[in-house]
Amino acid sequence: MSDGIVVSPGAGHQIQGSGMVLKVGAERTQRWSVFEALVAPGFDVGAHLHSEAEELFYIVDGELDLLAFEPRERTRDSWHGWKSRDGTGVVRGGPGSLMFVPAKCPHAFSNPGAKPVRMLFLFSPAGHEEYLQKVGELVAHPGPPDPSAIADLRARYDIQQLTPLIPGRRPV
């Protein structure tokens, strides 16, 4: 039997260029990776899906636009106008809002506001920190990231990108 851990506020491994702090990951468990995330103003992860992984997003502070459904029609440029088969659209979620995403479900989030949003992010299975480290390196450079480099990276990590990732503005 192994012992658990307690991670203090502010503790964890900062993932360069991503706004993410790894709280628990593959070094401790095979089941999930847990992150505290700061989502920059204007950041849009882009609609995407995973064939195997599941995700959970919990908003702690601020508001995000959230999507977790298969749309009637997918558009390549933006997911913000997508509607589900029953007419549901994108939801604006504030503190306490939770989005669960099963495998194969298109999903996205963006920060439409002027301030960073703080959220708790869980990814199953564990190991997503490796992908985030690599994507953080790509978006950390000035200017927009190379779309083909992002697409190649996402494909290697079971991420089918449906609309573009938009890095957003760094807090001043």
C-alpha positions as a Markdown table, in Angstrom:
| # | Residue | x | y | z |
|---|---|---|---|---|
| 1 | Met | 0.0 | 0.0 | 0.0 |
| 2 | Ser | 1.4 | 3.4 | -0.9 |
| 3 | Asp | 0.8 | 6.8 | 0.8 |
| 4 | Gly | -1.1 | 9.6 | -0.7 |
| 5 | Ile | 0.2 | 13.2 | -1.0 |
| 6 | Val | -1.0 | 16.6 | -0.1 |
| 7 | Val | -0.2 | 19.4 | -2.5 |
| 8 | Ser | -0.1 | 22.8 | -1.0 |
| 9 | Pro | -1.5 | 25.9 | -2.7 |
| 10 | Gly | 1.0 | 27.2 | -5.3 |
| 11 | Ala | 2.9 | 23.9 | -5.2 |
| 12 | Gly | 3.4 | 21.6 | -8.2 |
| 13 | His | 5.4 | 21.5 | -11.4 |
| 14 | Gln | 4.9 | 24.6 | -13.6 |
| 15 | Ile | 4.6 | 23.5 | -17.3 |
| 16 | Gln | 6.5 | 26.1 | -19.4 |
| 17 | Gly | 4.4 | 28.3 | -21.6 |
| 18 | Ser | 1.2 | 26.6 | -20.8 |
| 19 | Gly | -0.3 | 28.3 | -17.8 |
| 20 | Met | -0.6 | 24.9 | -16.2 |
| 21 | Val | 0.7 | 23.6 | -12.9 |
| 22 | Leu | 0.9 | 19.8 | -12.7 |
| 23 | Lys | -0.5 | 18.7 | -9.3 |
| 24 | Val | -0.5 | 14.9 | -9.7 |
| 25 | Gly | 0.6 | 13.0 | -12.8 |
| 26 | Ala | 2.1 | 9.9 | -14.3 |
| 27 | Glu | 4.9 | 9.8 | -11.7 |
| 28 | Arg | 2.3 | 9.0 | -9.0 |
| 29 | Thr | -0.6 | 7.3 | -10.8 |
| 30 | Gln | -1.6 | 5.7 | -14.1 |
| 31 | Arg | -5.2 | 6.8 | -13.9 |
| 32 | Trp | -5.1 | 10.6 | -14.4 |
| 33 | Ser | -3.2 | 13.8 | -14.5 |
| 34 | Val | -4.5 | 16.8 | -12.5 |
| 35 | Phe | -3.6 | 20.4 | -13.3 |
| 36 | Glu | -4.4 | 23.9 | -12.0 |
| 37 | Ala | -4.7 | 26.0 | -15.1 |
| 38 | Leu | -4.7 | 29.7 | -15.8 |
| 39 | Val | -6.5 | 30.3 | -19.1 |
| 40 | Ala | -5.2 | 33.6 | -20.7 |
| 41 | Pro | -7.7 | 36.2 | -22.0 |
| 42 | Gly | -8.5 | 35.3 | -25.7 |
| 43 | Phe | -7.1 | 31.8 | -25.4 |
| 44 | Asp | -9.1 | 29.2 | -27.4 |
| 45 | Val | -8.0 | 25.6 | -27.2 |
| 46 | Gly | -9.9 | 24.9 | -30.5 |
| 47 | Ala | -12.5 | 22.1 | -30.8 |
| 48 | His | -10.9 | 18.7 | -30.7 |
| 49 | Leu | -11.5 | 15.2 | -29.6 |
| 50 | His | -9.7 | 12.2 | -28.2 |
| 51 | Ser | -10.4 | 8.6 | -29.2 |
| 52 | Glu | -9.5 | 7.2 | -25.8 |
| 53 | Ala | -9.0 | 9.9 | -23.2 |
| 54 | Glu | -11.6 | 11.5 | -20.9 |
| 55 | Glu | -11.4 | 15.0 | -19.4 |
| 56 | Leu | -12.9 | 17.1 | -16.7 |
| 57 | Phe | -12.8 | 20.9 | -16.4 |
| 58 | Tyr | -13.9 | 22.7 | -13.2 |
| 59 | Ile | -13.9 | 26.5 | -13.2 |
| 60 | Val | -12.6 | 28.0 | -10.0 |
| 61 | Asp | -12.5 | 31.7 | -10.9 |
| 62 | Gly | -13.7 | 33.6 | -14.0 |
| 63 | Glu | -15.8 | 32.5 | -17.0 |
| 64 | Leu | -15.1 | 30.3 | -20.0 |
| 65 | Asp | -17.1 | 29.4 | -23.1 |
| 66 | Leu | -17.6 | 25.7 | -23.0 |
| 67 | Leu | -18.6 | 23.1 | -25.6 |
| 68 | Ala | -19.0 | 19.3 | -25.2 |
| 69 | Phe | -21.2 | 17.8 | -27.9 |
| 70 | Glu | -21.2 | 16.5 | -31.5 |
| 71 | Pro | -22.5 | 19.4 | -33.6 |
| 72 | Arg | -25.1 | 19.1 | -36.3 |
| 73 | Glu | -22.4 | 20.5 | -38.6 |
| 74 | Arg | -18.7 | 20.9 | -37.9 |
| 75 | Thr | -17.1 | 24.1 | -39.3 |
| 76 | Arg | -13.3 | 24.3 | -39.6 |
| 77 | Asp | -12.8 | 28.0 | -38.7 |
| 78 | Ser | -14.7 | 28.2 | -35.3 |
| 79 | Trp | -16.7 | 26.1 | -32.9 |
| 80 | His | -18.5 | 29.1 | -31.2 |
| 81 | Gly | -21.6 | 28.9 | -33.4 |
| 82 | Trp | -21.9 | 25.1 | -33.2 |
| 83 | Lys | -25.3 | 23.6 | -32.2 |
| 84 | Ser | -26.0 | 20.1 | -31.0 |
| 85 | Arg | -28.7 | 17.9 | -32.6 |
| 86 | Asp | -31.1 | 19.1 | -29.9 |
| 87 | Gly | -30.2 | 22.8 | -30.5 |
| 88 | Thr | -27.9 | 23.2 | -27.5 |
| 89 | Gly | -25.1 | 25.7 | -28.1 |
| 90 | Val | -22.0 | 26.9 | -26.4 |
| 91 | Val | -22.4 | 27.5 | -22.7 |
| 92 | Arg | -20.8 | 30.3 | -20.7 |
| 93 | Gly | -19.6 | 28.7 | -17.4 |
| 94 | Gly | -18.6 | 30.6 | -14.2 |
| 95 | Pro | -17.2 | 29.5 | -10.9 |
| 96 | Gly | -18.4 | 26.0 | -9.9 |
| 97 | Ser | -19.2 | 25.0 | -13.5 |
| 98 | Leu | -18.0 | 21.6 | -14.5 |
| 99 | Met | -17.6 | 20.1 | -18.0 |
| 100 | Phe | -17.1 | 16.3 | -18.4 |
| 101 | Val | -15.9 | 15.1 | -21.7 |
| 102 | Pro | -16.1 | 11.4 | -22.6 |
| 103 | Ala | -13.8 | 9.8 | -25.3 |
| 104 | Lys | -14.8 | 10.7 | -28.9 |
| 105 | Cys | -16.8 | 13.8 | -27.8 |
| 106 | Pro | -15.9 | 17.0 | -29.6 |
| 107 | His | -15.1 | 19.7 | -27.0 |
| 108 | Ala | -13.5 | 23.1 | -26.6 |
| 109 | Phe | -13.1 | 26.0 | -24.2 |
| 110 | Ser | -12.1 | 29.7 | -24.6 |
| 111 | Asn | -11.7 | 32.7 | -22.4 |
| 112 | Pro | -13.7 | 35.6 | -23.8 |
| 113 | Gly | -12.9 | 37.9 | -20.9 |
| 114 | Ala | -10.1 | 40.4 | -20.1 |
| 115 | Lys | -8.7 | 38.5 | -17.1 |
| 116 | Pro | -7.2 | 35.0 | -16.8 |
| 117 | Val | -9.5 | 32.2 | -15.7 |
| 118 | Arg | -8.5 | 29.7 | -13.1 |
| 119 | Met | -9.6 | 26.1 | -13.5 |
| 120 | Leu | -8.9 | 22.6 | -12.3 |
| 121 | Phe | -8.3 | 20.2 | -15.2 |
| 122 | Leu | -8.2 | 16.4 | -15.0 |
| 123 | Phe | -7.1 | 14.1 | -17.8 |
| 124 | Ser | -7.4 | 10.3 | -17.9 |
| 125 | Pro | -5.2 | 8.3 | -18.4 |
| 126 | Ala | -2.2 | 10.0 | -16.8 |
| 127 | Gly | 0.7 | 11.4 | -18.8 |
| 128 | His | -1.0 | 14.4 | -20.4 |
| 129 | Glu | 1.7 | 16.6 | -18.9 |
| 130 | Glu | 4.2 | 15.4 | -21.5 |
| 131 | Tyr | 1.9 | 16.7 | -24.3 |
| 132 | Leu | 1.3 | 20.0 | -22.5 |
| 133 | Gln | 5.1 | 20.5 | -22.0 |
| 134 | Lys | 5.6 | 20.1 | -25.7 |
| 135 | Val | 2.7 | 22.3 | -26.8 |
| 136 | Gly | 3.7 | 24.9 | -24.2 |
| 137 | Glu | 7.1 | 25.1 | -25.9 |
| 138 | Leu | 5.4 | 25.7 | -29.3 |
| 139 | Val | 3.1 | 28.5 | -28.1 |
| 140 | Ala | 5.7 | 30.2 | -25.8 |
| 141 | His | 7.4 | 31.9 | -28.7 |
| 142 | Pro | 6.3 | 35.4 | -29.9 |
| 143 | Gly | 3.7 | 35.3 | -32.7 |
| 144 | Pro | 1.2 | 32.6 | -33.6 |
| 145 | Pro | 2.3 | 29.0 | -33.3 |
| 146 | Asp | 3.0 | 27.0 | -36.5 |
| 147 | Pro | -0.3 | 25.3 | -37.3 |
| 148 | Ser | 1.4 | 22.2 | -38.8 |
| 149 | Ala | 3.6 | 21.7 | -35.8 |
| 150 | Ile | 0.6 | 21.9 | -33.5 |
| 151 | Ala | -1.3 | 19.5 | -35.7 |
| 152 | Asp | 1.6 | 17.0 | -35.8 |
| 153 | Leu | 2.0 | 17.1 | -32.0 |
| 154 | Arg | -1.7 | 16.7 | -31.4 |
| 155 | Ala | -1.9 | 13.7 | -33.8 |
| 156 | Arg | 0.9 | 12.0 | -31.8 |
| 157 | Tyr | -1.1 | 12.4 | -28.6 |
| 158 | Asp | -4.5 | 11.2 | -29.7 |
| 159 | Ile | -5.9 | 14.6 | -30.3 |
| 160 | Gln | -7.9 | 15.2 | -33.5 |
| 161 | Gln | -8.0 | 19.0 | -34.0 |
| 162 | Leu | -11.2 | 20.2 | -35.5 |
| 163 | Thr | -10.8 | 24.0 | -35.3 |
| 164 | Pro | -7.6 | 26.2 | -34.7 |
| 165 | Leu | -5.9 | 26.7 | -31.4 |
| 166 | Ile | -5.6 | 30.5 | -30.5 |
| 167 | Pro | -3.0 | 31.2 | -27.9 |
| 168 | Gly | -4.6 | 34.3 | -26.4 |
| 169 | Arg | -2.9 | 37.3 | -24.7 |
| 170 | Arg | -0.4 | 36.9 | -21.9 |
| 171 | Pro | -1.3 | 38.8 | -18.7 |
| 172 | Val | 0.7 | 42.0 | -18.3 |
